[in-house]
C-alpha cells in the first residue's frame, strides 16, 4: 500500500524533512527505558530528566545528531564475581532519542542522585525580512519593489 503524505501538496515546498522527523518520532515512541520527565523551567527553557540509577558518569553519553538529542547508557559488566539470588534492578544498555525543533540548543547535562538532567533552551528568533529584486520581462532595467512585512501583525 502506498502511503499518502500530508506534505505532498505542491504548496508545501521543502517540508519533506518534517515527514522524516515524524517517522523518527514514531519509531522511538515505543521505548520505555529509562523513564524520563520533561519540564518547562522557564519561558524558553526545558529540562529532560532521565532515571539512570546504577550508571556512572562514564557509562553515559549525550550527543546531538542531526537535530536529535541522543542519550546512551552502557554499564560495565561487573557481574563476574557476583551470584544473584534475585536480580530485579535492570543493568541493560539503552539509547533514548528526542527530536529537537530547529533552534533548540543543549545548554548542559549533569548527573545528580541517579538522575541525568539535560537543560535545553530555545533562543527567541529575530524576524528576518529580505527584499527580493524583481526584474522586468522585457529586458528593461531591474526594478526593486519593496514588500513591507510587519512582524507584529
Backbone as a ProteinNet text record, in pm:
[ID]
protein_1_A
[PRIMARY]
XXXXXXXXXXXXXXXXXXXXXXXXXXXXXXXXXXXXXXXXXXXXXXXXXXXXXXXXXXXXXXXXXXXXXXXXXXXXXXXXXXXXXXXXXXXXXXXXXXXXXXXXXXXXXXXXXXXXXXXXXXXXXXXXXXXXXXXXXXXXXXXXXXXXXXXXX
[TERTIARY]
83.6	0	89.1	56.6	132	81.5	172.5	135.7	125.2	14.1	-5.1	44.1	130.7	189.3	108.3	96	29.3	111.7	243.5	334.1	356.7	271.2	288.2	224	161.9	100	206.9	180.8	279.2	297.6	208.4	221.2	314.6	351.8	440.8	578	654.2	786.1	891.1	973.1	1084.4	1047.1	930	887.7	906.6	977.4	996.7	1076.3	1161.2	1235.7	1142.6	1030.5	934.3	876.3	851	799.8	900.7	1028.5	1132.6	1139.4	1124.3	1125.7	1008.7	890.8	773.6	793.1	857.6	887.4	981.4	1083	1175.5	1104.5	1012.7	938.1	853.5	788.6	705.4	788	909.6	995.2	1041.1	1065.9	1117.1	1006.5	880.9	771.4	748	779.6	751.9	857.4	967.6	1073	1022.7	1053.3	1006.8	1117.6	1241.8	1351.9	1463.3	1517.3	1479.9	1363.8	1291	1182.2	1238.6	1157	1204.8	1090.6	1129.6	1037.8	1085.9	992.3	1026.1	951.3	1025.1	961.9	1004.1	916	947.5	1002.7	1127.1	1192.7	1197.8	1153.1	1149.2	1068.3	1051.1	968.6	1021.7	1152.9	1215.3	1312.5	1292.8	1385.9	1312.3	1378	1324.8	1431.5	1387.2	1479.4	1425.3	1510.3	1477.8	1553.1	1480.7	1541.2	1517.8	1626	1617.7	1662.9	1593	1631.2	1740.5	1861.9	1977.5	2050.9	1975.4	2038.4	2123.3	2242.1	2332.5	2430.9	2411.1	2503.9	2601.7	2730.3	2833	2839.2	2903.3	2916.1	2979.9	3079.4	3149.5	3064.3	2955.4	2866.8	2766.3	2758.4	2656.3	2718.9	2644.7	2686.8	2564	2582.9	2476.7	2530.5	2460.9	2504.6	2386.5	2415.5	2315.5	2357	2268.2	2295.6	2181	2207	2106	1974.1	1978	1859.7	1791.4	1865.2	1811.6	1906.1	1849.2	1925.4	1927.8	2047.4	2062.3	2138.9	2074.9	2137.2	2160.5	2283.7	2318	2374.8	2342.3	2396.9	2438.6	2559.3	2608.4	2693.5	2645.8	2717.9	2828.5	2935.1	3044.3	2996.9	3033.8	2991.6	3073.9	3007.6	3077.5	3015.6	2950	2880.6	2968.1	3095	3179.9	3196	3202	3223.1	3096.6	2981.8	2858.8	2766.5	2700	2598.3	2467.6	2374.3	2247.1	2145	2077.2	1962.4	1837.3	1834.4	1727.2	1788.1	1759.4	1811.4	1693.9	1653.4	1539.1	1577.1	1703.2	1749.1	1805.7	1746	1789	1931.6	2012.9	2150.6	2173.6	2083.6	2092.9	2133.4	2184.6	2219.8	2094.3	2101.5	1986.2	2032.2	1942.8	1956.3	1821.3	1818.1	1693.1	1711.9	1621	1632.3	1515.5	1544.8	1444.4	1469.7	1369.4	1382.9	1371.1	1468.8	1472.4	1420.1	1341.8	1295.2	1413.1	1399.1	1503.6	1530.3	1656.1	1694.1	1710.9	1663.4	1679.6	1828	1881.4	2021.9	2034.4	2127	2155.1	2252.5	2213	2293.7	2382.9	2348.8	2433.4	2365.6	2445	2393.9	2469.1	2395.8	2458.9	2386.3	2462.5	2405.4	2402.4	2284.2	2269	2169.7	2213.5	2128.1	2059.4	2132.2	2077	1987.7	1984.1	1904.7	1996.5	1978.5	2052.8	1964.5	2010.9	1937.9	2003.5	1923.9	1973.6	1893.2	1962.4	1896.3	1900.4	1784.2	1768.1	1714.9	1745.3	1693.7	1661.5	1552.1	1515.3	1532	1640.5	1657.7	1543.7	1503.2	1395.2	1448.1	1390.4	1440.1	1395.3	1483.2	1450.2	1387.6	1281.9	1219.7	1319.7	1318.4	1411.6	1330.3	1363	1294	1397.8	1368.2	1459.3	1387.2	1452.3	1394.7	1439.4	1344.8	1373.1	1355.4	1460.9	1452.9	1377.5	1291.4	1210.5	1259.4	1297.3	1341.1	1221.2	1224.1	1115.3	1142.6	1037.4	1049.3	1091.2	1073.5	1103.9	1248.1	1333.9	1475.4	1511.3	1417.9	1447.1	1530	1553.3	1631.8	1556.2	1629.9	1561.8	1502.9	1385.3	1321.6	1309.5	1324.3	1312.1	1177.3	1102.1	975.5	991.8	946.3	960.4	826.1	829	709.2	732.8	652.9	667.9	596.1	669.7	612	622.6	508.3	506.8	500.8	610.8	612.2	516.9	468.9	379.5	233.2	201.2	60.8	27.1
-116.5	0	124.1	221.6	345.1	441.7	500.2	594.9	733.7	801.4	937.6	1033.2	1123	1216	1344.4	1397.9	1527.4	1636.5	1614.3	1715.6	1702.7	1627.5	1610.2	1722.9	1817	1929.5	2013.9	2060.9	2146.7	2282.3	2315.6	2442	2430.9	2310.2	2288	2247.7	2343.9	2317.8	2311.9	2209.5	2198.3	2144.6	2085.4	2032.5	1881.7	1820.9	1676	1632.5	1722.2	1687.4	1671.1	1740.6	1725.4	1584.8	1531.8	1395.4	1295	1315.6	1227	1236.9	1358.4	1378	1304.1	1314.1	1244.4	1092.9	1041.8	898.2	858.1	941.5	912.3	914	1008.1	1017.3	892.6	845.6	725.8	602.9	594.3	478.6	476.8	594.2	599.4	611.5	625.5	645.7	523.7	404.3	282.4	252.2	323.7	298.2	332.6	246.6	273.3	282.3	256.5	255.9	345.6	427.9	456.7	555.3	557.3	654.6	796.9	893.5	1031	1128.6	1249.9	1363.1	1474.2	1555.2	1677.8	1789.9	1890.9	2001	2134.4	2231.1	2365.8	2440.3	2488.2	2554.6	2706.2	2755.3	2898.7	2920.7	3045.7	3075.8	3008.5	3001.5	2941.5	2830.5	2769.8	2668.2	2540	2426.6	2294	2213.6	2111.2	2017.8	1877.5	1791	1648.9	1578.7	1497	1422.8	1274.8	1197.1	1052.8	983.2	875.3	794.9	697.9	722.8	642.5	585.8	544.7	488.4	368.1	360.9	249.9	278.8	387	423.7	527.5	504.2	602.4	708.8	820.3	928.1	877.9	790.7	738.9	641.5	592.1	498.2	569.9	702.6	779.7	870.5	892.3	990.9	1066.3	1195.6	1282.5	1348.5	1328	1383	1444.8	1541.5	1595.2	1549.2	1472	1415.1	1451.1	1541	1580.9	1620.9	1719.9	1770.5	1665.4	1567.4	1468.2	1457.1	1472.6	1453.3	1304.4	1247.3	1103.3	1079.3	1006.4	971.6	821.1	781.7	640.3	604.4	485.3	434.9	290.4	259.3	121.6	99.2	10.2	-18.5	-118.8	-103.8	-200.1	-329.2	-440.7	-570.1	-602.6	-593.1	-622.7	-743.8	-829.4	-944.7	-1069.8	-1058.2	-1177.4	-1247.1	-1171.9	-1232.5	-1232.2	-1202.9	-1194.5	-1311.1	-1356	-1459.3	-1398.2	-1376	-1313.9	-1421	-1402.9	-1485.6	-1430.3	-1300.5	-1232.1	-1108.6	-1085.9	-966.7	-889.7	-784.4	-703.8	-566.1	-528	-397.5	-415	-342.2	-353.7	-301.8	-376.8	-336.7	-350	-292.8	-306.6	-172.9	-181.6	-59.7	0.7	129.5	196.5	305.7	339.5	456.8	525	650.4	726.4	849	871.2	985	1080.4	1208.3	1314.2	1400.9	1419.2	1504.4	1649.1	1731	1871	1959.8	2059	2157.5	2244.7	2307.3	2397.6	2505.1	2530.7	2636.6	2593.8	2475	2428.3	2398.7	2449.1	2428.7	2355.9	2261.6	2190.8	2276.8	2316.1	2405.7	2331.8	2206.6	2133.7	2007	1921.5	1796.2	1766.6	1711.6	1672.8	1553.3	1471.5	1357.4	1393.4	1371.8	1403.4	1305.2	1227.7	1132.2	1033.1	982.8	883	939.4	1071.8	1136.6	1215.6	1197.3	1273.5	1389.3	1511.6	1632.5	1693.3	1720.3	1783.9	1911.1	2024.9	2154.2	2200	2243.9	2290.2	2432.7	2505.3	2641.3	2670.1	2743	2788.3	2940.1	2988.1	3133.3	3194	3313.2	3380.4	3428.6	3377.5	3419.2	3561.7	3632.5	3766.6	3755.8	3833.2	3826.2	3867.5	3793.3	3819.9	3864.2	3980.7	4034.2	4052	3995.1	4003.2	4067.4	4162.6	4226.3	4149.6	4114.1	4040.4	4135.7	4147.3	4234.9	4163.8	4238.4	4183.5	4244	4157.5	4203.6	4207.8	4299	4306.1	4205.6	4153.3	4050.3	4108.1	4237.9	4297.2	4344.2	4304.2	4337.9	4474.6	4544.7	4677	4666.9	4780.7	4783.3	4711.4	4641.4	4578.5	4684.2	4656.4	4747.3	4675.6	4751.6	4692.6	4732.6	4636.5	4662.4	4614.1	4693.4	4657.2	4611.2	4497.9	4447.2	4460.4	4542.3	4562.4	4451.6	4387.8	4282.8	4329.2	4345.5	4389	4263.8	4229.9	4106.3	4111.7	4230.3	4242.4	4221.7	4203.7	4180.8	4037.5
0	0	0	-80.5	-87.9	17.9	91	195.3	135.3	160.4	111.9	219.1	181.6	276.2	281.8	401.8	419.4	352.3	344.6	291.5	141	70.7	-72.7	-154.6	-88.2	-157.4	-225	-347.7	-415.3	-346.5	-253.6	-182.1	-61	-24.7	89.2	37.2	-8.5	-64.2	46.3	44.1	137.5	274.3	289	418.9	429.5	335.1	339	461.7	515.3	636.2	756.5	758.6	868.6	868	749.9	740.7	794.9	765.7	819.1	971.3	1025.1	1170.1	1234.2	1174.9	1229.5	1226.6	1123.8	1118.6	1232	1260.3	1370.3	1504.2	1521.6	1647.2	1666.6	1561.8	1573.2	1608.7	1557.7	1586.6	1731.7	1790.2	1926.9	2031	1989.7	2084.6	2172.3	2124.7	2199.7	2305.6	2305.6	2403.6	2543.7	2641	2775.9	2879	2839	2934.4	2884.4	2964.9	3102.6	3107.8	3219.2	3230.5	3234.4	3192.1	3185.8	3212.4	3246.6	3261	3169.3	3122.2	3050.2	3120.2	3164.1	3235.4	3175.1	3187.4	3142.6	3262.8	3251.4	3363.4	3346.8	3235.1	3207.2	3081.4	3044.2	2926.7	2800.5	2787.3	2669.1	2706.9	2825.6	2874.3	2908.9	2881.3	2911.6	2984.3	3056.7	3119.9	3100.1	3047.4	3035	3147.8	3224.8	3335.3	3312.3	3307.8	3290.4	3418.2	3454.7	3570.8	3527.5	3574.4	3532.2	3653.1	3755.4	3874.7	3836.5	3893.4	3865.9	3754.6	3679.9	3572.9	3626	3605	3641	3530.9	3562.3	3463.5	3333.9	3346.7	3228.8	3147.8	3206.5	3136.5	3046.5	3057.3	2986.6	2881.9	2772.7	2672.9	2624.4	2599.7	2549.4	2423.8	2310.5	2182.5	2109.8	2023.1	1930.9	1792.8	1727.9	1595.8	1502.3	1408.5	1310.4	1376.1	1462.5	1532.9	1618.6	1664	1755.7	1874.5	1994.1	2116.6	2144.6	2153.6	2172.8	2302.4	2395.5	2522.2	2522.1	2551.1	2553.7	2690.2	2735.1	2859.7	2843.6	2889.8	2885	3008.1	3097.7	3220.3	3193.7	3271.8	3265.5	3330.8	3277.2	3330.4	3454.8	3570.9	3696.2	3766.4	3690.2	3748.5	3753.8	3719.4	3711	3845.3	3955.9	4087.1	4173.2	4112.9	4191.5	4160.7	4263.6	4248.1	4297.1	4205.3	4239.3	4276.9	4388	4423.1	4357.7	4341.7	4267.7	4204	4078.8	4010.9	3953	4023.5	3980.9	3930.3	3948	3900.7	3760.9	3667.5	3528.1	3512.6	3443.1	3414.6	3264.8	3189.2	3043.9	2982	2864.2	2792.8	2732.9	2701.7	2642.1	2547.4	2457.4	2371.5	2371	2410.5	2415.2	2327.5	2234.3	2143.6	2157	2141.6	2142	2019.8	1935.6	1818.2	1863.7	1826.6	1866.9	1754.6	1790.2	1692.9	1649.4	1535.8	1487.6	1591.9	1619.3	1710.7	1854.8	1892.6	2029.9	2053.3	2163.5	2196.2	2328.9	2334.8	2459	2538.6	2659.3	2742.2	2840.7	2873.6	2966.9	3014.6	3079.9	3134.7	3263.2	3361.9	3487.5	3546.8	3622.5	3693	3840.3	3902.5	4043.4	4105.2	4203.5	4274.8	4180.6	4082.7	3991.7	3883	3868.6	3764.5	3671.8	3542.8	3442.5	3398.8	3422.3	3385.4	3262.1	3159.7	3037.7	3016.8	3016.6	3002.7	2857.8	2809.6	2672.1	2672.2	2567	2554	2408.2	2389.4	2255.2	2252.8	2192.6	2182.4	2100.5	2137.2	2066.5	1931.4	1821.2	1689.8	1656	1590.8	1545.3	1406.3	1379.9	1246.9	1138.7	1029.8	920.3	799.4	747.1	630.4	520.4	404.1	290.9	173.1	109.5	-8.1	-131.7	-216.6	-339.2	-456.4	-538.2	-655.6	-767	-833.8	-942.6	-1072.9	-1167.7	-1299.1	-1392.2	-1485.2	-1582.5	-1693.5	-1751.2	-1853.9	-1988.8	-2012	-2143.1	-2154.9	-2064.2	-2075.6	-2024.1	-1966.5	-1911.2	-1785.4	-1726.1	-1602.7	-1492	-1405.1	-1292.2	-1199.5	-1154.9	-1059.9	-926.3	-822.1	-688.8	-631.2	-591.1	-523.5	-381.4	-290.9	-151	-97.6	-34.2	30.8	179.9	244.9	388.8	461.9	550.6	633.5	777.2	839.3	979.5	1066	1137.3	1216.9	1336.4	1372.2	1487.7	1452.7	1324.6	1285.4	1288.7
[MASK]
+++++++++++++++++++++++++++++++++++++++++++++++++++++++++++++++++++++++++++++++++++++++++++++++++++++++++++++++++++++++++++++++++++++++++++++++++++++++++

